Amino acid sequence: MYRSFVFAALFVLAPGLAGADTPYIPAHASLVLQRVPSIGDPRVRAFSALRTNQRRHPDDLTAAVDLSEAYLDYGRDTGDARYLGRAAAVIAPWMRSRPPPIPVLLVHATILQSKHHFSAARAQLLQILARQPHNGQAWLTLATVAQVQGDTVVARRACAHLLGSSDPLIPGACLSSLNAVTGRARDAYRTLKFLEPQAAAEPVAVQSWFQGILADTANYLGDDAAADRHFRAGLQLTPGDNFLLADYGDFLLDQGRPAAALALVKDYSPSDTSFLRQVYAEVALGLPQAEADIGNMRRRFAALELRGTRAYRREEAGFVLHIEHDPQRALRLAQENWTVQRGPKDMRVLLEAALAAGDPRAAQPALDQLARTRFEWPVIGRLAAAAAPR
């Protein structure tokens, strides 16, 4: 199953840290230190059988890849970065082979993508394609990575390599997702609606992924009712999906519906993406717990910094701009983020921060990309008009 075509940024779990030399002692026994995955989740129950199989057959490549993929999918779906580490650990012995097996390289490239190490992921995918030019999963993942980096030429070329597939759904969705951000959103939405009946016959994960693309495309077109419908359809299929929760939460906040956004994400606070939207909603609603949760979110960002994780600058730039009201620092973060990823939300935060900092010229990279791609989104259109040179 194609697992890698995801465009929303994954924001990893980052609990607050005590001092490195000071052990943390809970103030009382009822304090929750960590929430562990529920065994009621069939994916969690499957880990045991997969681990047992892999331990019994340590030289079985398929057993290692199956377990690593299960961890990877769970980590990406829930935003729990520990499972990305577990996925990497399972395939680490195989990565030491020269050359590593292609199925292992594919999993590793997707782990790199999930950690926002896009250039490294792209280099690894090109290695795979040099060895296996017709690998559809590699082309699909390359299309994802290139689009996140704003390289629409490579993304379109990668999607085109999928057109020979007997299944038109994957290449159609790949090209439509790209068309949605390159001035052809209306055509993209029509194509996706044409393919929607076929998507309904796919596994729920594929259906949800497809509904997410439809939701984003409708959002770019300014069709709020259709976007809302597709977001809800996707989450009905895969409740708790980390990417959809973040995207739909942003949509609801943009719509001036903070109460709905809070209801959506409040049960998923272990994920930083969901918790950040919770903070935005609490602030918008003027709730008393907002101040404490702002402090918690600030500590999570500090923990990422302490671990040397610098790939989540977009989320931090938005937090610094809209919650801490420090446009100069927000602009620096948004500019740093732009060196890593250049999707619609990255363009938005760079424009917002540049305008708030009174330095619209700093948004020129986003304006240049907008001119090159002819991307359509009412939110971006308004910001770009305000930042355009007079």
N, C-alpha and C positions, 0 to 999 in steps of 0.2 A: 504494500500500500504506500502511496506517496504521502510522506509525512512532513516534508520540509517547506511547503509553500505557505509561509506565514510572514506577515509584514508588520504587525505590531511589535514594538520592542518588548523583549522579555526583561523584566526587572526582578533581580534575584532577592531571595529572602535574606534579610540582614538584621538579626536581632541586636539589641543594644549590648555593648561590651563593657565589662568592668575593667579596671586597670590590669595590665598584663601581669603584674606581680602580686596582685591582690585577689585571692579566691573570693568568689561571690557566695555569700551565705544568705539564703532567703530569710526574710523577716518573720515569716510564719509558714506553717506546714501547708496551708491551703493555696499558697502562691503558685501559679502555673508557670513553670520554667520553659516548657516546650510542649507543643501539641504534636502527637505522633499520628501518622496516617491511620485511618480507621480500617479494621479488617473487614468491615462491611463493604468496602470498595473492592469490587472484583479484581481490579488491577493490582491492588495490594496483596490479595490472596494468591494471585498468579505468581508473585515474586518468589514465593517459597518453592513452588514446583520448578520454576526456571532455575533458581539457584541450586537446587538439588541436582537437577540434570547437568548443569554446568560443572559442578564439583565432581560428579561421577564420571564425566567425560571431559577432562580438562584440555584434551587435544582436539576436541570437536569444535571447529570454527562456527558452525551453525548455532550450537548451544551458547557460545559466547556472544555472538551477535544478537541472538534472540533476547538474552537477558539484558544486554547493554541497551538495546532498543526499547525494552520495556521500561527501564529506568529513565532513559532519555525522554520518552513520551510523557511519563508521569511528571518529571521535573518541569518540562515545558508547559504542560497543561495546568499545573498547579502553581508554578512560579517558585518551587522549592529547589534551590540550586544544589542542595546536597545530592540530589539524584543525578544531576549532571556529572558531579564528581564520581559517583558510583558507576555511572555508565562508562566514564573514561577509565576507571580502575579495572573494570572487567576486560576491556580490550587492550589494556596497556601491554601485556605480554605479546600480543599479536602485532602491535605497532612497532615492536623491536625487530620484526622480521624484515628482511631486505629482498624484495620490496614487500611492504605490508599487503595482505590480501585486499582486494578491492572492496568487498563488503565491509571490512573493518575501516578502511579509509573513508567510506561513505558515512558511516556512523560518526567517526571522529570529525569529519568536516561539518556535520550537522551540530555536533557539540560545540565546535568553534563558532558556528553561526549563532547558536543560542546564547553564547557568552559575548556576542557582539565583536568577536575577533574576525571581522569580515574579510580583511585582506588575507589572513592566514587560511581561512576557509576557502576563499576563492583560489588561492594557489594550490591547495590540496585537490580541489575539484578539477582543476586543469591537469594535474598529474593523472587523475583517474581517467579523464577523457583522452589523454595522450595514449594511454594503454588500452582503453575500451571506448572508442569514439561513438558508439551507439547506446551508451548507458543513459537511459531516459531519466533515472533518478538524479544522476549527476547533472544533466542539463537542466532539470527542473530546479534543483537547489542552486545552481549557478544563476539562473534567471532571478531567483529570489534575492540572492546576495547582491547581484549587480543592480537590481532595482533599488534596494535599500541604499546602496552607495550612490545612486543617482546616475548610474551608467546605463542609460536606456538603450544605447546601441547594442551593447553586449547582451543585455536582458532580452531584447527582441530577437537577436540571433539565437540565443539559447532556447527561447520559446519555439522558434521556427524549426529547430531540430526535433521537436516533439510531434510535428504535424504528420509524420508518417505513421503514427500510432493508429491502431485499429479502433481505439477508444477516443472519440473527439472531445470528451469532457475535459481531460487534463490539459491538452494544448489549447482548447478554447478558453478555459479559465485562466491559463497562464497569459495568453495574449490579451484577454479582456482586462485582467488586473493591470497590465501595463498600459493598455489603451486608456484606462480610466484616469491615469495620471499624465497622459500625453495628448490632451486635447480632444480625445474621442470618447468621452465618458458616455455620451448618449448611445453611440454604437455599441460600446462595451455592455451597457445595461441590456440592450435588446438581445445581444448574443447570449448573455447569461440567462435571460428569461427563456430563450429558446432551448437552452440546454437544461433548464431546471427540472423538467420531467425526468430526464435521464439521471440527473443527480439523485433524485428521490429513490432510485433503485440501489444506490451505493450504501456502504456501511455508514452508520450515523456520524462517525468522525469526518468522513468525506462530505456528507451532507451539511454538517455544521460549518466546515471550512468554506464550502460553496456559498452558504447563506451569509457568511462574514464578508466575502467579496462583494456579494450583492448589496449588503448593507453599506459598505464603504462607498461603492459606486453611486448608490442613491443619495448618500450624504453629500458627495461631491457635486451632484446635480442640484442640490437644494431640495430634494424630494423627501421632506422630513417624515411624512407618514409611511412611505415605502421603506426608508431606512429603519425606522422604529420596528416595523413589521418583520423585516429580515433579521435584525438583531435578536428580537424575541424568539423567532423561529430557530435561530442557531443555538441560543441558550436553552431552549426547550429540549433540543437534541443532546447537548452536552452541557448540563448544568455545572457551573463552577469553572468553566474553561477560562484560564487566566487571560488569554488574549481578548476574547469576546467581552469579558467583564470590564476590562480596561477601556476598550473601544466604546462599548455601550455606555459606560459610566461617563466618559468624556462627552458623548453625544447628549446625554441627559443634562449634564451641567451646561452645555452650550444652549440647550433648549430652555434654560431657566427652570429646571425641575430637580433641584437639589434633594428634595425629600425622596423622590424616586431613585436618584443615584445612591443615596445612603441606604435605602432598603435593598438595593441591588447588591452592594459590596460589603455590607456590615458583617456578614458571616464569614468573610474571607480575609480577615485582617492579617493572618500570617503572611500572605502575599503582599509584598511592598507595592505592587501596582494597584491592588485593590485598596490597600490602606491609604495610599496617597489620595485616591478619589474619595475615600471616606473623610479625610481631613478637609478636602475642598468643600465637600457637601456640608460638613459640620460648621465650617466658617461661614458659608453662605446662609445657613439657617440660624447662625448666632447661638449655637448650642454651647452649654457650659463646659462640656468635655473637650471642646476644640483646642483649648490652650494646652492641656496635657497631651493631647494627641499630636499637636504641632511639635512639642518637645520630643515625643517619641519618634516622629518622622525625621526630625533633625538628627537624632542619635543614629538612626538607621543609615542616613547618608554619611555620617561620620564613620560608621563601621565599615562601609564600603571603601571609603578613603583609606582607612587604616589597613585594609586588606589589599590595597593597591588596585582596586577595581575602579577604573575611570571610564567605563563604557556607558554609563547611564546618566550622562550629563544633560540630556534633554529633560528628563524628569526632574532633576535637581534644578535646572535653569527655570523651569516652570514654577517649582516650589519657591525658589528664592525671589522670583519676580512677583508672583501673585499672593504669596503668604508672608514672606519676609519683607517685601517691598524694597528690594535692593536692586534697582535696574542695572547699575553698573556691573555688579558681580554676576547678575543673571546674564548679561550680554557676554561676558567673558566665558561663562559656562556654555552658552548657546553657540558661540564661535568655536569653542573646543569640540563640542558635539558635532558641528558641521564637518569637521575633518574626518569623522568616523562614519556618519550616516546622513543622508540627504533626502529623506522621505517627506511626505506632506506635513507631518507633525513637527519634524525638524525645521522645515521651512517656516512654519507658523511661529515657533518659539523664537527663532532668530529675528523675524520681523517684529514680533511683539516687544522683545527685549530692546532692539535697536530703537524703536519708536519711544519706548518708555525712558530710555537713557538719553533721549534727545540727540541721537546720533544715527539718523536714517541711512547715512552712507555705509554704516557697518552692515546693513542688510543687503548690500549690492550682490554678494554671491547668491542669495536667494532670488533676487530679482533677475539675475542672469539666467539661473536655472528655469525660472518661470517663463522667461522669454523664449528659451530654447525648447522647452517641453510643451508650452501652451496649456499648462495645467489649469483646470477649471475647478474652483471651489469658492463659493461666495465669501467665506471667511478670509481666505487668502487674497481674494480679489480686493476686498476692502483694505486690508493691511498693506498690500502692494501699492495701491493707489495713494495711500498716505505716505509711504516711504519713497515713492518715485521722485527722482530729481526734478526740481521745478525749473 
